Amino acid sequence: MSQSLSRVLVHIVFSTKERRPWLSDAIRLEMHAYLVGTVQADDVLLRVGGVADHVHLAVYLARTEPVARLVERLKVSSSKWIKAKDPEFSNFAWQKGYAVFSVGLRDKAALIEYIDNQATHHVRRDFQAEMRAMFAAYDVDFDERFVWS
């Protein structure tokens, strides 16, 4: 081929440091809007959602951007933004790691619905239970001693 083309849909999840509930209703929508604005032109953020201690993003990756660089950019930029917004957020931080899962295009609508319904999901289960279920569904091996710290 003389042209490089790609269509890679990923589901990215990352939490606040120690899963502290920094993202209250008052700031959560602003944070989500900020994350949307941080995604650059070649990436396409389809949806962002979450609850007080973590975020979910559905993103079409740009063919030239590694997911690690995208996540780093999102975390660094949004962390600086929220700290500058108000002194009450001076200790805000994202957890060091993240999870990313590839999603088939046939499952795009289900992913968007899942992200849109985060508040409902978390009435029944917490972040760790949610992530354990996702790790199982995507056949991801993990070590309980390290994944939550």
C-alpha positions as CSV (number, residue, x, y, z in Angstrom):
1,M,0.0,0.0,0.0
2,S,1.2,3.5,-0.7
3,Q,-0.8,4.9,2.2
4,S,-0.8,4.0,5.9
5,L,-4.3,3.6,7.3
6,S,-5.6,2.5,10.7
7,R,-8.8,2.3,12.7
8,V,-7.9,1.2,16.3
9,L,-10.5,1.6,19.0
10,V,-9.3,1.4,22.5
11,H,-10.9,1.6,26.0
12,I,-8.5,3.3,28.4
13,V,-9.1,3.4,32.2
14,F,-7.0,5.2,34.8
15,S,-7.7,6.1,38.4
16,T,-6.9,8.9,40.8
17,K,-3.9,8.2,43.1
18,E,-4.9,5.7,45.8
19,R,-8.4,5.9,44.2
20,R,-9.2,9.0,46.2
21,P,-12.6,10.5,45.2
22,W,-11.2,13.8,43.8
23,L,-13.7,13.9,40.9
24,S,-16.9,15.0,42.7
25,D,-19.9,15.9,40.7
26,A,-18.9,19.6,40.9
27,I,-15.6,19.0,39.0
28,R,-16.1,15.7,37.1
29,L,-17.8,17.2,34.0
30,E,-15.2,19.9,33.8
31,M,-12.4,17.3,34.0
32,H,-14.1,15.2,31.3
33,A,-14.4,18.3,29.1
34,Y,-10.8,19.1,29.7
35,L,-9.7,15.6,28.7
36,V,-11.8,15.9,25.5
37,G,-9.9,19.1,24.7
38,T,-6.5,17.5,25.4
39,V,-6.9,14.9,22.8
40,Q,-5.1,16.1,19.7
41,A,-6.5,16.2,16.2
42,D,-5.3,12.8,15.0
43,D,-6.8,10.9,17.9
44,V,-10.6,10.8,18.2
45,L,-12.1,10.7,21.7
46,L,-15.5,9.2,21.3
47,R,-16.5,9.2,24.9
48,V,-15.2,10.0,28.4
49,G,-16.9,9.1,31.6
50,G,-16.3,7.8,35.1
51,V,-17.0,8.4,38.7
52,A,-15.2,10.1,41.6
53,D,-12.1,8.0,41.5
54,H,-11.4,7.0,37.9
55,V,-12.1,7.7,34.2
56,H,-12.9,5.6,31.2
57,L,-12.2,6.8,27.6
58,A,-13.1,5.4,24.2
59,V,-10.6,6.6,21.7
60,Y,-9.7,5.9,18.1
61,L,-5.9,6.1,18.2
62,A,-4.0,8.1,15.7
63,R,-1.9,5.8,13.6
64,T,1.3,7.5,14.7
65,E,0.7,7.9,18.4
66,P,1.5,5.2,20.9
67,V,-1.2,4.7,23.6
68,A,1.4,5.3,26.3
69,R,2.2,8.7,25.0
70,L,-1.5,9.6,24.7
71,V,-2.2,8.5,28.3
72,E,0.8,10.4,29.6
73,R,-0.3,13.5,27.8
74,L,-3.8,13.2,29.2
75,K,-2.6,12.7,32.8
76,V,0.1,15.3,32.9
77,S,-2.0,18.0,31.3
78,S,-5.2,17.3,33.3
79,S,-3.2,17.1,36.5
80,K,-1.7,20.5,35.9
81,W,-5.0,22.0,34.9
82,I,-6.9,20.8,38.0
83,K,-4.1,21.9,40.4
84,A,-4.2,25.4,38.9
85,K,-8.0,25.5,39.0
86,D,-8.3,25.6,42.8
87,P,-5.9,25.2,45.8
88,E,-8.2,22.4,47.1
89,F,-6.7,20.2,44.3
90,S,-3.1,21.0,45.1
91,N,-2.5,17.3,46.1
92,F,-4.4,15.8,43.1
93,A,-2.6,13.1,41.2
94,W,-3.5,10.2,38.9
95,Q,-2.4,6.7,39.7
96,K,0.8,5.8,38.0
97,G,-0.5,3.0,35.7
98,Y,-3.5,2.5,33.4
99,A,-5.4,-0.2,31.6
100,V,-6.0,-0.3,27.9
101,F,-8.1,-2.8,25.9
102,S,-8.6,-3.1,22.2
103,V,-12.3,-3.1,21.2
104,G,-13.7,-4.4,18.0
105,L,-15.7,-1.9,16.0
106,R,-18.8,-4.1,16.4
107,D,-18.6,-3.5,20.1
108,K,-18.3,0.3,19.9
109,A,-21.9,1.1,20.8
110,A,-21.7,-1.3,23.8
111,L,-18.5,0.4,25.0
112,I,-20.0,3.9,24.7
113,E,-23.1,2.7,26.6
114,Y,-20.8,1.2,29.3
115,I,-18.9,4.4,29.7
116,D,-22.1,6.5,29.8
117,N,-23.5,4.3,32.6
118,Q,-20.6,4.4,35.0
119,A,-22.6,5.8,37.9
120,T,-25.1,2.9,37.6
121,H,-22.3,0.3,37.4
122,H,-20.7,1.6,40.5
123,V,-23.8,1.3,42.6
124,R,-23.3,-2.5,42.4
125,R,-19.5,-2.8,42.3
126,D,-16.4,-0.9,43.1
127,F,-13.4,0.0,40.9
128,Q,-11.4,-3.1,41.8
129,A,-14.3,-5.5,41.1
130,E,-14.9,-3.7,37.8
131,M,-11.3,-4.0,36.8
132,R,-11.1,-7.6,37.8
133,A,-14.0,-8.3,35.5
134,M,-12.4,-6.4,32.7
135,F,-9.1,-8.2,33.1
136,A,-10.9,-11.5,33.0
137,A,-13.0,-10.6,29.9
138,Y,-9.8,-9.5,28.1
139,D,-7.7,-12.3,29.4
140,V,-5.2,-10.0,31.1
141,D,-2.9,-11.6,33.7
142,F,-2.2,-9.3,36.7
143,D,-0.7,-9.5,40.2
144,E,-3.0,-8.3,43.0
145,R,0.0,-7.2,45.0
146,F,1.0,-4.6,42.4
147,V,-2.0,-3.6,40.3
148,W,-3.8,-1.6,43.1
149,S,-0.9,0.1,44.8
